[in-house]
Amino acid sequence: MYKTHKWVRCPDLNRKNIEPALAKYLKDFGNQVETLVKAAGKSLPRHKTRQWTARFTHKGVPDAPNIRKPDILLGADANLTWGNTLGHGELKSSNSGDCRRTAYLQLLNGAYLIFSHQDNRRFVISFAFLGKQLQLYIFDRAGVVVTAPIDIHKRPEDFVRVFTALMIFLSDVIRGRGTVCWHVRHDNRSFVIKDTWVDESRPHAEAEILSRAKDVEGVIKVHAHTVVDINGVNGTHWLRSNLPSNFTTALKRIECRIHTRLVLHPFGDPVSTFTSRKELISVLIDVVQALQDLWQDANILHRDISMNNLLLVDPNDLLLGSSAEGGTFNPHRSNEPEPAGSRQRTLALRKGLLIDLDYALVLDDKGERGKTVAKAHRTGTLPFMATQVLKQGPSLAQHQPHHDLESLFYVLIWICVHYVSPDNAERQNFDVRDTDLRLWISGESYEAIGATKLATIEDETWWPQKVLFWFAPYFEPLKPCINEWRQLVLDPNKLTHENVLGYGVFHESPKRKPRIGPNQELDLSPPRPELGVAQVEECKVPAAAHDRRALDIPHLRLRPSKIPRPVVKSAPSK
């Protein structure tokens, strides 16, 4: 296998188009290792035989949304997809800077696809051959650890360790939370299990925040929560704790993430499933009221208002939610059909529900902020972030209540632009990148995006031309509401919960006459059908490489010519 300071029969790694030859060599290498292990009387882990393949080099993996074409994949199934891929490799003919960067970006994308298709994946091991130099990458929810280049002919022991481990390593399982949600049923009631990786440096975990907000109407309730421990490992610290001491300074800048699960209630529908303009406005009123109660009664600022963090729920489910907290819970996946009539739709307007308080700020009893800094501190989701928060740049933005109200304003604009009618009807052949609003989601920096966004809102000519112009016709009746809300956004001193809830935005006069009357639009949308919810529904949230929440939004792309900084605000603890 190894003679005269080189690996025998290993293809020339400085040549191009050797993917099939290298895949065959690694396969033969694995078979020889297996033979040697068995000859030594040792046992191997009991799992399917793993094989390297290069068959996707030119045609791409079929289940990938962007049809990625990885050089080499490792798997144990004949029908290999990103859903069962175990390892990923890329080949470059040299160790130049351009080759290293290209390989890294390709492996990063591959890790993202693996995390996206494998709910419980805790880490991804990838490698790049840069000529005869081997570089190993380990991606997890706190980021990536990269080894120094290894000359496989000069350091054969390292080559054996890496590829033997990849072939036989057994584990039952990208930077960021990597949130995955499952819809489950227990005692004929719907719950959500939220699986996420929590930044340990944050002063308050979401379960603690939700417990503090348990009496606030319109906020999701926590039923139970736990830390996920697999073979004694519950976070990302285990990998980095074994690094040499000279990495200590760098490690202090990297957050440790703990694997947690929460059982939440009630189960809701996306805000885009509104059935009428009336229901949409009603839901926004509910959310503003919930934000006000969170702030005034529980000393909590949400700080991440976005499309994904607003749900619609049946009013009866909210009542059930108040009794859900604190009980014993053993979630299970059942194949029994849902009882007939257990979740019938009604003509009543659904209520707005605020979720995802991972990034919420909790003030103390005196209203002081206290320790709010986390190593991976974030302050929102790009298209919906307040302009003042964006323009803060690298400094730590002092989030205020009016920032959440401004974010909600952008959520309404986003709905009016992206949808043509109720019931999640997205615009066809439409891409926000072809509109003036593209400048809200791409730019040289987040400061530049914030400045452009503010200019668009402020300018009396740009506002109708660059924003209102793109509204779908269905939302024309909401333009007066949005114009009034805009006036409040332009004056943060007036952008209060009371003013948004008052006559200026949702009502036409101080007598609180609704902008949409009680009978208006009731006949425009048919009654919602019976809710045909499967016993177990899986709702995947993409795990971005560094948790850039921009990936949560359809059509969103950042300018490829310059990789932007993540939406991260950090500052020394005071």
C-alpha positions in Angstrom: 0.0 0.0 0.0 2.8 2.4 0.9 6.4 2.0 -0.5 9.4 4.3 -1.1 7.8 7.3 0.6 4.6 7.3 -1.4 1.2 5.6 -1.6 1.2 2.9 -4.3 -1.4 3.1 -7.0 -2.6 6.5 -5.7 -3.5 8.6 -8.8 -1.4 11.7 -9.6 -3.2 14.3 -7.4 -1.7 17.1 -9.4 -3.7 16.2 -12.5 -7.2 17.2 -13.3 -10.3 14.9 -13.9 -9.1 12.1 -11.6 -12.3 12.0 -9.5 -13.3 8.4 -10.6 -9.7 7.1 -10.1 -9.4 8.6 -6.6 -12.8 7.3 -5.6 -11.8 3.8 -6.7 -8.4 4.1 -4.9 -10.2 5.2 -1.6 -12.6 2.3 -2.0 -9.8 -0.2 -2.5 -7.9 1.4 0.5 -11.0 0.9 2.7 -11.3 -2.8 1.6 -7.7 -3.4 2.5 -8.1 -1.8 5.9 -11.1 -3.9 6.6 -9.2 -7.1 5.6 -6.3 -6.1 7.9 -8.6 -5.4 10.8 -10.4 -8.7 10.5 -7.0 -10.5 10.1 -5.9 -9.0 13.4 -9.0 -10.5 15.1 -10.7 -7.1 15.6 -14.3 -6.4 15.1 -15.7 -3.5 13.0 -18.8 -1.4 13.8 -22.0 -3.0 12.5 -23.3 -0.7 9.8 -23.6 -0.9 6.1 -20.4 -0.9 4.1 -19.4 2.6 3.1 -18.3 3.4 -0.4 -16.8 6.4 -2.1 -18.3 7.5 -5.4 -17.6 10.1 -8.1 -20.8 9.5 -10.1 -22.1 13.0 -9.3 -19.1 14.9 -10.6 -20.9 15.9 -13.8 -24.6 15.2 -13.4 -25.2 16.5 -9.8 -27.0 15.0 -6.8 -30.7 14.8 -7.8 -32.4 16.1 -4.6 -30.3 19.3 -4.3 -32.2 22.5 -5.0 -29.2 23.9 -6.9 -28.0 20.6 -8.4 -24.6 20.7 -6.8 -21.9 18.5 -8.4 -19.6 17.3 -5.7 -16.4 15.6 -6.7 -16.6 12.7 -4.3 -19.2 11.6 -1.8 -19.2 8.9 0.9 -22.3 6.9 1.6 -23.7 3.5 2.5 -26.8 3.5 0.3 -27.0 2.6 -3.4 -29.3 5.5 -4.0 -27.1 8.2 -2.6 -28.7 11.7 -1.9 -27.8 14.6 0.4 -30.2 13.0 2.8 -27.9 10.0 3.4 -24.5 11.3 2.5 -21.9 10.7 5.2 -18.9 12.6 3.8 -17.9 15.0 1.1 -14.6 15.7 -0.8 -13.4 18.1 -3.4 -10.3 17.8 -5.6 -8.0 20.6 -6.8 -4.9 20.2 -8.8 -2.8 22.6 -6.7 -2.5 24.2 -3.3 -2.9 27.8 -4.6 -4.9 30.4 -2.8 -7.7 30.3 -5.4 -7.9 26.5 -5.2 -8.1 26.6 -1.4 -10.8 29.2 -1.5 -12.9 27.4 -4.2 -12.6 24.1 -2.3 -13.7 25.7 0.9 -16.8 27.3 -0.6 -17.8 24.1 -2.3 -17.4 22.1 0.9 -19.3 24.8 2.8 -22.2 24.5 0.4 -22.1 20.7 0.7 -22.2 20.9 4.5 -25.1 23.2 4.3 -27.0 20.8 2.0 -26.2 17.8 4.3 -27.4 19.7 7.4 -30.5 20.8 5.5 -31.5 17.3 4.5 -30.5 15.5 7.7 -32.4 16.9 10.7 -30.3 15.4 13.5 -26.9 15.7 11.9 -24.6 17.1 14.5 -21.5 17.6 12.4 -20.1 17.1 8.9 -16.6 15.9 8.1 -15.3 17.0 4.7 -11.9 17.1 3.0 -10.1 18.7 0.1 -7.2 17.3 -1.9 -5.1 20.3 -3.0 -2.6 18.5 -5.1 -1.0 16.0 -2.8 -1.9 18.2 0.2 -4.9 17.0 2.2 -7.0 19.4 4.3 -9.7 18.3 6.6 -12.8 20.3 7.5 -15.2 19.7 10.4 -18.4 21.7 10.2 -20.8 22.0 13.2 -23.3 24.5 14.5 -20.6 26.7 15.9 -18.7 27.0 12.6 -15.8 25.1 11.1 -12.4 23.7 12.2 -9.8 23.3 9.5 -6.6 21.4 9.7 -3.3 22.6 8.3 -2.4 21.0 4.9 -1.0 17.5 5.1 1.3 15.9 2.5 -0.2 12.4 2.4 3.1 10.9 1.0 5.2 12.5 3.8 2.7 11.8 6.6 1.1 8.5 5.7 -0.1 7.9 9.3 -2.4 10.9 9.1 -3.8 9.7 5.8 -4.6 6.3 7.4 -6.2 7.9 10.4 -8.4 10.2 8.4 -9.7 7.7 5.8 -9.9 4.8 8.1 -12.1 6.8 10.5 -14.3 8.0 7.7 -14.9 4.5 6.5 -15.7 2.9 9.9 -16.6 5.8 12.2 -20.1 5.3 13.7 -22.2 8.3 14.8 -26.0 8.7 15.0 -25.9 12.0 14.0 -23.3 25.0 10.3 -22.6 27.6 12.2 -25.9 28.8 13.8 -28.9 27.4 15.5 -29.7 24.9 12.8 -33.3 24.9 13.9 -35.6 22.0 12.9 -39.2 21.7 14.0 -41.4 18.6 14.2 -45.2 18.7 14.4 -46.3 15.9 16.8 -49.5 14.9 18.5 -50.0 13.9 22.1 -53.4 13.0 23.6 -55.1 14.3 20.4 -53.4 17.7 20.7 -50.8 19.3 18.5 -47.4 20.3 19.7 -44.2 21.4 18.1 -40.8 20.0 19.1 -38.1 22.6 18.3 -34.6 21.2 18.0 -31.9 23.9 18.0 -28.3 24.7 19.0 -28.3 27.5 21.6 -25.4 29.9 22.1 -24.3 29.2 25.7 -23.0 32.7 26.1 -26.4 34.2 25.9 -27.6 35.4 29.3 -31.1 33.9 28.9 -32.1 30.7 27.1 -35.4 30.7 25.1 -37.0 28.3 27.6 -36.3 30.7 30.4 -37.6 33.7 28.4 -40.8 31.9 27.5 -41.3 30.9 31.1 -41.1 34.6 32.0 -43.6 35.4 29.3 -46.0 32.6 30.2 -48.9 35.0 31.0 -48.5 37.2 27.9 -51.2 36.5 25.4 -50.2 36.0 21.9 -46.8 34.4 22.7 -46.1 30.7 22.2 -45.9 28.6 25.3 -43.2 26.2 26.4 -44.5 22.8 27.7 -41.2 21.1 28.4 -37.5 21.5 27.5 -34.3 19.5 27.7 -30.6 19.3 26.7 -29.9 16.6 24.1 -27.1 14.4 25.3 -25.7 11.7 23.0 -22.9 9.6 24.3 -22.0 12.3 26.8 -21.8 15.0 24.2 -24.4 17.9 24.3 -22.6 20.7 22.5 -19.9 21.9 20.2 -17.3 22.4 22.9 -16.2 18.7 22.9 -14.3 19.2 19.5 -12.6 22.4 20.3 -11.6 21.4 23.9 -9.0 19.1 22.4 -7.2 21.7 20.3 -3.7 22.9 21.3 -3.3 25.7 23.8 -2.1 28.1 21.1 -5.7 28.2 19.9 -7.0 29.5 23.2 -7.3 33.2 22.1 -9.1 32.3 18.9 -11.5 29.9 20.7 -12.6 32.7 23.0 -14.2 34.4 20.1 -16.2 31.3 19.1 -19.5 30.6 20.8 -20.2 27.2 22.4 -23.6 25.9 21.3 -25.7 23.5 23.3 -28.1 21.0 21.6 -31.5 21.6 23.1 -35.2 20.7 22.4 -38.3 22.5 23.5 -41.9 21.2 23.4 -44.1 24.2 22.4 -47.8 24.9 22.0 -49.9 25.8 20.1 -49.1 24.6 16.5 -49.7 27.4 14.0 -49.8 28.2 10.3 -47.4 30.6 8.5 -48.6 34.2 8.4 -48.7 33.9 4.6 -51.8 31.6 5.0 -54.1 34.5 5.9 -57.5 34.1 4.3 -58.4 37.8 3.9 -57.0 41.3 4.3 -59.2 41.5 7.4 -57.5 38.5 8.9 -54.0 39.8 8.0 -54.6 43.2 9.7 -56.2 41.5 12.7 -53.1 39.3 13.1 -50.8 42.3 13.0 -52.9 44.0 15.7 -52.5 40.9 17.8 -48.7 40.9 17.3 -48.4 44.6 18.2 -50.4 43.9 21.3 -48.2 40.9 22.2 -45.1 43.1 21.7 -46.5 45.7 24.0 -47.4 43.3 26.7 -44.0 41.6 26.4 -42.3 45.0 26.9 -44.5 46.4 29.6 -45.5 43.3 31.6 -42.5 41.0 31.2 -39.6 43.4 30.4 -38.8 41.6 27.2 -37.8 42.9 23.7 -38.2 40.4 20.9 -35.6 41.8 18.5 -36.2 39.4 15.6 -39.5 40.1 14.1 -39.7 38.4 10.7 -42.1 36.5 8.4 -41.0 33.2 9.9 -41.6 34.4 13.5 -45.3 35.2 13.1 -48.0 32.4 13.1 -51.7 32.2 12.8 -53.6 30.0 15.3 -57.1 29.1 16.1 -58.4 31.0 19.1 -59.4 27.7 20.8 -55.8 26.5 20.5 -54.6 29.6 22.5 -57.0 28.6 25.3 -55.6 25.1 25.3 -52.1 26.5 25.4 -52.6 28.1 28.8 -53.1 24.7 30.4 -50.3 23.0 28.5 -47.3 24.4 30.4 -45.8 22.4 33.2 -47.3 19.0 32.5 -45.5 15.7 31.9 -44.9 15.1 28.2 -43.6 12.1 26.3 -43.8 13.1 22.6 -44.2 10.2 20.2 -44.9 9.8 16.5 -48.2 8.1 16.0 -49.6 6.6 12.8 -53.1 6.7 14.1 -55.5 9.0 12.1 -56.5 12.3 13.6 -60.0 12.1 15.1 -62.6 13.5 12.9 -63.6 17.0 13.7 -60.8 17.4 16.3 -59.4 20.4 14.4 -62.2 21.8 12.3 -61.6 25.1 10.6 -64.0 27.9 11.4 -64.9 31.2 9.9 -63.6 33.0 12.9 -60.5 35.1 12.4 -57.4 33.4 13.6 -55.1 35.0 16.2 -51.6 36.2 15.7 -48.9 34.3 17.6 -45.3 35.5 18.3 -42.6 32.8 18.3 -38.9 32.4 18.3 -37.6 34.4 21.3 -34.0 33.0 21.0 -32.7 36.5 20.5 -35.0 38.3 22.9 -33.6 40.8 25.4 -34.6 40.5 29.0 -34.4 43.5 31.2 -34.1 43.3 35.0 -36.8 44.4 37.4 -35.4 48.0 37.3 -35.6 48.1 33.5 -31.8 47.8 33.1 -30.3 45.8 30.3 -27.6 44.1 32.3 -25.5 41.6 30.5 -26.8 41.3 26.9 -23.8 40.4 24.9 -23.3 37.0 23.4 -20.4 35.8 21.3 -22.7 35.2 18.3 -25.0 38.1 19.0 -27.5 38.8 16.3 -30.2 41.5 16.1 -32.6 40.4 13.4 -33.4 39.0 10.0 -31.9 41.1 7.2 -35.0 42.2 5.1 -36.9 43.2 8.2 -34.2 44.8 10.4 -34.8 48.4 11.4 -32.6 50.9 9.6 -31.0 52.2 12.8 -29.9 48.7 13.7 -28.5 48.1 10.3 -26.6 51.4 10.3 -24.9 50.7 13.6 -22.4 48.7 11.8 -19.9 46.7 13.9 -21.0 48.4 17.1 -23.6 46.9 19.4 -27.0 48.3 18.6 -29.2 49.2 21.5 -32.4 47.7 20.4 -35.5 49.6 21.4 -39.2 48.7 21.3 -39.8 50.9 18.2 -37.3 48.7 16.2 -39.6 45.7 16.6 -42.5 47.8 15.3 -40.5 49.0 12.3 -39.6 45.3 11.6 -43.3 44.4 11.6 -43.9 47.3 9.1 -41.4 45.6 6.7 -43.1 42.3 7.2 -46.4 43.8 5.9 -44.6 45.3 3.0 -42.9 42.0 2.2 -46.3 40.2 2.2 -47.8 42.9 -0.1 -45.0 42.5 -2.6 -44.5 38.7 -2.5 -48.1 37.5 -2.5 -51.0 38.1 -4.9 -53.9 36.9 -2.7 -54.8 34.9 0.5 -53.8 31.3 1.3 -50.1 31.5 0.6 -50.6 32.5 -3.1 -47.1 33.6 -4.1 -46.5 35.8 -7.2 -45.4 33.7 -10.1 -42.5 34.6 -12.3 -41.5 37.2 -9.7 -38.1 37.8 -8.2 -37.5 40.6 -5.7 -34.0 40.9 -7.1 -35.6 42.4 -10.2 -37.3 45.2 -8.2 -36.1 48.3 -6.4 -36.4 46.4 -3.2 -33.3 44.4 -4.1 -31.3 47.1 -2.4 -32.9 46.2 0.9 -31.4 42.7 0.8 -28.0 43.2 -0.9 -25.2 45.6 -0.8 -21.5 46.2 0.1 -22.3 46.2 3.8 -25.1 46.1 6.3 -24.5 49.8 7.0 -25.0 50.5 3.3 -28.2 48.5 3.1 -29.5 50.4 6.1 -28.7 53.8 4.6 -30.4 52.8 1.3 -33.4 51.4 3.0 -33.9 54.6 5.1 -33.5 56.8 2.0 -36.2 54.8 0.2 -38.6 55.2 3.1 -37.8 58.9 3.6 -38.0 60.2 0.0 -41.5 61.3 -1.0 -40.7 60.4 -4.6 -38.9 57.1 -4.0 -41.5 55.8 -1.6 -44.3 55.4 -4.1 -42.0 54.5 -7.0 -39.7 52.0 -5.3 -42.0 50.5 -2.7 -45.7 51.0 -3.3 -45.4 50.4 -7.0 -44.5 46.8 -6.4 -47.6 45.9 -4.3 -49.8 43.2 -5.8 -53.3 44.7 -6.8 -55.0 42.7 -4.0 -53.3 44.8 -1.4 -54.2 48.2 -2.8 -56.8 48.8 0.0 -53.9 48.5 2.6 -51.8 51.3 1.2 -53.5 54.0 3.4 -52.6 51.8 6.5 -49.0 51.4 5.3 -48.7 55.1 4.6 -49.8 56.0 8.1 -47.4 53.4 9.5 -44.6 54.9 7.4 -45.1 58.3 9.0 -44.5 56.7 12.4 -41.4 54.9 11.2 -40.0 58.2 10.1 -40.3 59.6 13.6 -39.1 57.0 16.2 -40.5 59.1 19.0 -44.0 58.6 17.7 -43.4 54.9 16.7 -45.0 53.5 19.9 -47.3 50.5 20.5 -50.1 52.9 21.4 -49.8 54.9 18.2 -49.6 51.8 16.0 -52.7 50.3 17.7 -54.4 53.7 17.6 -56.4 55.4 15.0 -53.5 56.4 12.8 -52.6 53.0 11.4 -55.3 50.4 11.7 -58.3 52.8 12.2 -59.4 55.8 10.3 -60.4 58.1 13.1 -60.1 58.7 16.9 -63.5 56.9 17.1 -61.5 53.8 16.1 -63.5 53.0 13.0 -61.7 50.0 11.4 -60.1 50.5 8.0 -61.7 47.2 7.0 -65.3 46.9 8.1 -66.8 43.9 9.9 -68.5 42.6 6.8 -66.0 43.7 4.2 -64.3 40.9 2.3 -66.1 38.1 4.0 -67.3 36.8 0.7 -64.0 37.3 -1.1 -62.4 34.2 0.2 -64.0 30.8 0.5 -64.3 29.2 3.9 -61.1 27.3 4.8 -61.4 23.6 4.4 -61.0 21.0 7.1 -57.4 20.9 8.4 -56.0 17.7 7.0 -52.9 17.6 9.2 -50.9 14.4 9.0 -49.9 12.7 12.3 -46.4 13.9 11.9 -45.3 16.8 9.8 -41.7 17.9 9.4 -41.0 21.5 9.0 -37.3 22.1 8.1 -35.6 25.5 8.6 -32.4 25.8 6.6 -29.2 25.7 8.7 -27.2 28.5 7.2 -23.4 28.2 7.2 -23.2 31.0 9.8 -26.9 31.3 10.6 -27.4 34.2 8.2 -31.2 34.4 8.5 -31.3 35.9 5.1 -31.5 32.3 3.9 -35.0 32.0 5.5 -36.5 34.3 2.9 -37.4 33.2 -0.6 -35.5 34.7 -3.5 -33.0 36.4 -1.2 -29.4 36.6 -2.4 -26.4 38.6 -1.2 -24.1 40.2 -3.8 -21.7 37.4 -4.8 -18.9 39.7 -5.6 -18.2 40.3 -1.9 -19.1 37.9 0.9 -20.7 40.1 3.5 -20.3 39.9 7.2 -22.9 37.9 9.1 -25.5 40.0 10.9 -23.4 39.9 14.1 -23.1 42.6 16.7 -20.7 42.2 19.5 -19.1 44.3 22.1 -17.2 43.8 25.3 -19.2 43.0 28.4 -19.8 46.0 30.6 
